[in-house]
Amino acid sequence: MVLSVKDLLRDLVKIPSVNPAFQHDEAAIYGESRITDFLENFFENLGLPTWRQLVHPDRENLFAVFRGQNPPSAAGSILWEVHQDTVGVQGMKIDPFAASEAEGRVWGRGACDVKGGMAAMLAAFSRLRAENAAPRQTTVLALTINEESGFSGVKSLARLWGDEAEAQAEGENVRGDLSLDEIRDLRPLRAIVAEPTMLDVVVSHKGCVRWRCHTHGKAAHTSRPEQGRNAISTMVRVVESLQRYQSEVLDQCEPDPRCGGPTVCVSTIQGGSGVNTVPDHAVIDIDYRVSPGDDPDVAREQLIAYVTAANSDESAFIEHEPPSNHCVGLRGQTNSEWAQHIATTVDGVDAAAPTQRSQLIGVPFGTDAWVLDALGIPTVVFGPGSIEQAHTDDEWIDIDQLERATEVFYRLAIDG
């Protein structure tokens, strides 16, 4: 029986898989383990071989294999990759896990980012199995953890196809139907990373580096503020320096033709312990997006040097933590042929009722794709839904997009 992509998505949204990085209470909604178990059962019911890969305690990647006519060791495989985790649910205006259907949409946390893409991939596998299809190439579906806070899931996956020593070490964390040698034979010829792209094909995206900056002061009673050192006041000057860096340095850079120019953003700020105490500590989170091909670590050091110079009188009270998250951009140097094949497939699906043609594009956000690109695997980003709905307080995805994406994935599997 071919499973409905809409019903699959609703099942997925009902299972919370909030990344633990967003944990703020004791609710049982954090971590990916519940959805990993659901997915493993799904593949077992299809009779497909699977394996699990421990990445963090109680957090595992899951893989399923749909065998093609050509042996993987002779011809390689096609990789479909999608992450299991979502962002948090604080401030949502709808029930994040009700998976309601209205207005031709499915609503809930992860519906767009990225359980919609996941459901389309699963529905395509279901149809292939129901039709007893025999694709030319083997397809590996990798469902990874922790995309939203560190990319550690896809990095662990990549080590299985890295050098022999890395693979042997990572093999200790793998259990399932396939041996490490069989997994190694499945090294992909090319890959698709699912993200909401409106069925356009992303060939390049920005890199990113994130870290925390602290300012330190001296506490005192607010009736005698001159006896203290105000950490918030220092932080204000740091934030102003970052704003000047954007206008004086980053806005002057030649923008990437597809992704635009680099940006820096202060995304959180905290400080102080009470209204009657001069604050002795403040902290911000900094999100720095760099152009494809730029080194995020070099870019970060240049920015820190600018902030230090701009605040030389107070530099001793400013501290930068090491990066908490880091990714290079997707460069788009080897994936154009693969991208065009996918775009042509989308246009073929839409031939009976044409919509806007699928475009090869760049985007400012980061994805798991850069890790696979670094292995030399031609990799693109593709999926249903719009990034404009990702992470929103009323997240949703159009059912029409889901159904079209499922047909695209099915045809890509058949064609290899």
Residue pairs with C-beta under 8 A, 6 or more apart in sequence:
1 126
1 130
2 123
2 126
2 127
2 130
2 131
3 122
3 123
3 126
4 123
5 119
5 120
5 122
5 123
5 402
5 403
5 405
5 406
6 101
6 106
6 119
6 399
6 402
6 403
8 119
8 122
8 123
8 126
9 99
9 106
9 111
9 115
9 116
9 118
9 119
9 397
9 402
10 99
10 101
10 106
11 38
11 99
12 35
12 38
12 99
12 110
12 115
12 118
12 119
13 97
13 99
13 106
13 108
13 109
13 110
13 111
13 115
14 97
14 98
14 99
14 108
15 34
15 35
15 38
15 97
16 28
16 29
16 30
16 34
16 86
16 96
16 97
16 109
17 31
17 32
17 34
17 35
17 84
17 85
17 86
17 110
18 29
18 30
18 31
18 85
18 86
18 87
18 88
18 89
18 109
19 30
19 85
19 86
19 87
19 88
19 146
19 148
19 149
20 30
20 31
20 59
20 149
21 148
21 149
21 150
22 30
22 87
22 88
22 90
22 148
22 149
23 30
23 88
24 88
24 90
29 89
29 97
31 58
31 59
32 59
32 60
32 84
32 85
32 145
32 146
33 58
33 59
33 60
35 84
36 52
36 60
36 62
36 84
36 143
36 145
39 62
39 64
39 84
39 122
39 143
40 50
40 52
40 62
42 122
43 50
43 62
43 64
43 125
44 50
46 64
46 125
46 126
46 129
47 129
48 64
48 65
48 66
48 125
48 129
49 64
49 65
49 176
49 177
49 178
50 62
50 63
50 64
50 65
50 176
50 177
51 62
51 63
51 174
51 175
51 176
51 177
51 178
51 183
52 60
52 61
52 62
52 63
52 174
52 175
52 176
53 60
53 61
53 62
53 63
53 156
53 157
53 160
53 170
53 173
53 174
54 60
54 173
54 174
55 61
55 145
55 146
55 152
55 153
55 156
55 173
56 145
56 146
56 152
59 145
59 146
59 153
60 145
61 142
61 143
61 144
61 145
61 153
61 156
61 157
62 84
62 142
62 143
63 140
63 141
63 142
63 143
63 176
63 183
64 125
64 140
64 141
64 143
65 77
65 138
65 139
65 140
65 141
65 178
65 186
66 125
66 128
66 129
66 135
66 138
66 139
66 141
66 413
67 138
68 75
68 77
68 134
68 135
68 136
68 137
68 138
68 139
68 416
69 134
69 135
69 136
69 137
70 136
70 137
70 138
70 416
71 185
72 138
72 185
72 186
73 185
75 137
75 189
76 137
76 186
76 187
76 188
76 189
77 137
77 138
77 139
77 140
77 186
77 187
77 188
77 189
78 137
78 138
78 139
78 140
78 188
78 189
78 190
78 191
78 192
78 412
78 413
78 416
79 139
79 140
79 142
79 188
79 190
79 191
79 192
79 372
79 377
80 121
80 139
80 140
80 141
80 142
80 191
80 192
80 194
80 409
81 141
81 142
81 143
81 144
81 154
81 157
81 191
81 192
81 193
81 194
81 368
81 372
82 114
82 117
82 118
82 121
82 141
82 142
82 143
82 144
82 193
82 194
82 383
83 114
83 143
83 144
83 145
83 146
83 147
83 148
83 153
83 154
83 368
84 118
84 143
84 144
84 145
84 153
85 145
85 146
85 147
85 148
85 149
86 109
86 110
86 113
86 115
86 148
87 109
87 113
87 148
87 391
89 96
89 109
91 393
92 109
92 393
92 394
92 395
93 393
93 394
94 100
94 107
94 108
94 393
94 394
94 395
95 108
96 108
96 109
96 395
97 108
97 109
98 107
98 108
99 106
99 107
99 108
99 111
100 106
100 107
100 108
101 107
101 399
104 398
104 399
104 400
105 111
105 396
105 397
105 398
105 399
106 116
106 396
106 397
106 399
106 402
107 394
107 395
107 396
108 395
108 396
109 395
110 395
111 385
111 389
111 395
111 396
111 397
112 196
112 385
112 386
112 387
112 389
112 390
112 392
112 395
112 396
112 397
113 195
113 196
113 385
113 387
113 389
113 390
113 391
113 395
114 194
114 195
114 196
114 383
114 385
114 390
116 196
116 383
116 384
116 385
116 397
116 401
116 402
116 405
117 194
117 195
117 196
117 383
117 384
117 385
117 405
118 143
118 194
119 402
119 406
120 194
120 383
120 384
120 402
120 405
120 406
120 408
120 409
121 141
121 194
121 409
122 141
123 406
123 409
124 406
124 409
124 410
124 413
125 139
125 141
125 413
127 133
127 406
127 410
128 135
128 410
128 413
128 414
133 413
133 414
135 413
135 414
135 415
135 416
136 414
136 415
136 416
137 189
137 416
138 186
139 413
140 186
140 188
142 154
142 157
144 153
144 154
144 156
144 157
144 368
145 152
145 153
146 152
146 153
147 153
147 154
147 367
147 368
149 325
150 324
150 325
151 325
151 327
151 368
151 371
153 368
154 368
154 371
154 372
155 371
156 170
156 173
157 371
158 371
158 372
158 374
158 375
159 166
159 167
159 169
159 170
160 167
160 170
160 171
160 174
160 180
160 183
160 184
161 167
161 184
161 187
161 188
161 375
162 375
167 180
167 184
168 180
171 180
171 183
174 180
174 183
178 186
188 372
188 377
189 377
189 378
190 335
190 338
190 377
190 378
190 379
191 369
191 372
191 377
191 378
191 379
191 380
192 342
192 379
192 380
192 381
192 382
192 412
193 367
193 368
193 369
193 372
193 379
193 380
193 381
193 382
194 381
194 382
194 383
195 202
195 365
195 367
195 381
195 382
195 383
195 387
196 383
196 384
196 385
196 386
196 387
196 389
196 390
196 397
197 361
197 363
197 381
197 382
197 383
197 385
197 387
198 384
198 385
198 386
198 401
199 346
199 358
199 382
199 383
199 384
199 401
199 404
199 405
199 408
200 343
200 358
200 359
200 360
200 361
200 382
201 339
201 340
201 342
201 343
201 346
201 358
201 359
201 360
201 361
201 380
201 381
201 382
202 330
202 361
202 362
202 363
202 367
202 369
202 380
202 381
202 382
203 258
203 330
203 332
203 335
203 336
203 339
203 360
203 361
203 362
203 380
204 256
204 258
204 259
204 292
204 329
204 330
204 331
204 332
204 362
204 363
205 259
205 292
205 329
205 330
205 362
205 363
205 364
205 365
205 366
205 367
205 369
205 370
205 381
206 256
206 259
206 260
206 262
206 289
206 290
206 291
206 292
206 329
206 363
206 364
206 365
206 366
207 289
207 290
207 291
207 292
207 294
207 296
207 327
207 328
207 329
207 366
207 370
208 287
208 288
208 289
208 290
208 296
208 325
208 326
208 327
208 366
209 288
209 290
209 296
209 297
209 299
209 300
209 323
209 325
209 326
209 327
210 285
210 286
210 287
210 288
210 323
210 324
210 325
210 326
211 285
211 286
211 300
211 320
211 321
211 322
211 323
211 324
212 283
212 284
212 285
212 286
212 320
212 321
212 324
213 235
213 238
213 283
213 284
213 286
213 307
213 318
213 319
213 320
213 321
214 281
214 282
214 283
214 318
214 319
214 320
214 321
215 231
215 232
215 234
215 235
215 238
215 271
215 281
215 282
215 283
215 314
215 317
215 318
215 319
216 231
216 280
216 281
216 317
216 318
216 319
217 228
217 229
217 230
217 231
217 232
217 233
217 234
217 278
217 279
217 280
217 281
217 282
217 317
218 227
218 228
218 229
218 278
218 280
219 228
219 273
219 277
219 278
219 279
219 280
220 227
220 228
220 277
220 278
221 227
221 228
221 276
221 277
221 278
222 275
222 276
222 277
222 278
223 276
225 278
227 278
228 278
228 280
229 278
229 280
229 317
230 278
230 279
231 271
231 272
231 279
231 280
231 281
231 282
231 317
232 271
232 272
232 279
232 282
234 282
234 311
234 314
234 317
234 318
235 269
235 271
235 282
235 283
235 284
237 310
237 311
237 314
238 284
238 307
238 311
238 318
239 266
239 269
239 284
241 306
241 307
241 310
241 311
242 264
242 266
242 286
242 303
242 307
244 310
245 264
245 303
245 306
245 307
246 263
246 264
249 306
250 261
250 262
250 263
250 264
251 261
253 261
253 262
253 291
254 261
255 261
255 291
256 291
256 292
256 362
257 362
258 332
258 361
258 362
259 291
259 292
259 329
259 362
259 363
259 364
260 362
260 364
261 291
262 288
262 289
262 290
262 291
262 294
262 299
263 288
263 289
263 364
264 286
264 287
264 288
264 289
264 303
265 286
265 287
265 288
265 289
266 284
266 285
266 286
266 287
267 284
267 285
267 286
267 287
268 284
268 285
269 282
269 283
269 284
269 285
270 282
270 283
270 284
271 279
271 281
271 282
271 283
272 279
272 281
272 282
273 279
273 280
288 296
288 299
288 300
288 303
289 364
289 366
290 296
290 299
290 329
291 329
292 328
292 329
292 330
292 331
292 332
292 362
293 329
293 331
294 328
294 329
295 328
296 323
296 326
296 327
296 328
297 323
297 326
300 323
304 320
307 318
308 315
308 318
311 318
327 366
327 370
327 371
328 370
328 374
329 366
329 370
330 367
330 369
330 370
330 373
330 379
330 381
331 373
332 362
334 373
334 376
334 378
335 373
335 378
335 379
335 380
336 360
337 378
338 378
338 380
339 360
339 380
340 360
342 358
342 380
342 382
342 408
342 412
343 357
343 358
343 359
343 360
344 358
345 408
345 411
345 412
345 415
346 358
346 404
346 408
347 357
347 358
348 411
349 404
349 407
349 408
349 411
350 357
350 404
363 381
363 387
365 387
367 381
369 379
369 380
369 381
372 379
373 379
383 405
384 397
384 398
384 401
384 402
384 404
384 405
385 397
385 398
385 401
389 395
389 396
389 397
